Amino acid sequence: MSEPVRVCSVDELPAGVGAAVAEIEGRRVTIARDSAGRIHAFDDTCTHANVSLAEGEVDGGLIECWLHGSQFDMTTGEPKQLPATQPIAVHTVSVADDGSVYVTLAA
């Protein structure tokens, strides 16, 4: 497992209305806040169409790919809506006392 990397502050992630992207160890990672305020990090690329998930919509605990409508559970990475059938990698998120968001890449 990698070391935690600061990617943004909590204030930069309004709940349920978008996502940020960070480059961590050569991987593009999307950081999004669901409608309940939980912060998630996952690989930025849709497993169906190879496009950025950060440009998609957050709907509850799901991120929807803007191109074909595939949806992924932001906690597990599992696809919840076709055409995607392969999961996305999810990463560990921690929030420091000062509101900094850190991501640790999954293996």
N, C-alpha and C positions, 0 to 999 in steps of 0.2 A: 504494500500500500504506500502511496506517496505521502508527502508532507502536506498539511493544510495550506491553502493559498488564499489570500484575501482577494475577493472578486468585486465587492461593492459594499454599500451600506444598506441597511434595511430600508431606509428612507427612499432609496432609488428604485424600490420594487413595490409599486402600489398593488394592493391585493386584487387579483383577478383581471387585470387589464393589460398585461403584456409581460415581456421578459427581457432579460439582459443576456449578453453573450460574453464569455471570457475565453481566452486562449490559455490552456493549462497544459504544460508539457507537450505541446504540439497537437492537443485535442481541442476542438471547439465544444464548449459546454454552455448549455442554456441554463440560466438561473431564473426561476419564476416563483411567484407567490400566489398560492391558491386563494379562493374566496374566503377560506377560514383563517387566512394569514400565515399558513405554514409555508416555509420556503423549501424549494426543491431544486436539485441540480441533476442534469441528465445530458447525454450526448445530444448535440445540436442537430444531428442529421436524421431525417425520417428514414426508416428502414425500407420503406416502399419506394419512394421517389427520389431519395438522395438530395433533398432540399432542406433549408434551415427551418427548424421547428420554432425558433425564436420569433419568426414572423407570423406564427399561428396564434390562435386565440386560446386563452385559458378559460375553461368552463368547469367550475367546481374544482375537482382534483385531477382534471384531464387537460392535456394540451392537444390541440387539434392542428394537424398539418394544413396549411393554407392551400395547397395545390389540389389534393384529391379527397380531403376530409378524414383521413385516418386520424384516430384518436388514441392517445397513450395515457395510461395511468402514471402520474408523475411520481408516485411513491414506489411502484414496483417495476415500471417500465413496460408492463404488458400492454399489447395492443387491445383496444376495446371496440374499435370500429374498423371495418375493412376499408380500403384494400390492404392495409399493412397486416402482416401475419407474424413478423419477427419483433421481439421486444427491443427497446432501446436500453442502453446501459444507464443506470442511475448511480449517483455519487453521494457521499456523505456530506451533509451541511451542518455547520455549527455557527452560532452567533455569539460574538463576544459582548461583554458588558457595554462597550461603547457603540454597539450597533453594527459593527463590521461583520460581514458575511464571509465565511471561509468554506472552501470546498476541498475535500480530499477525494482524489480520484479512486474509483473502484479498480481492482486488479484487472 
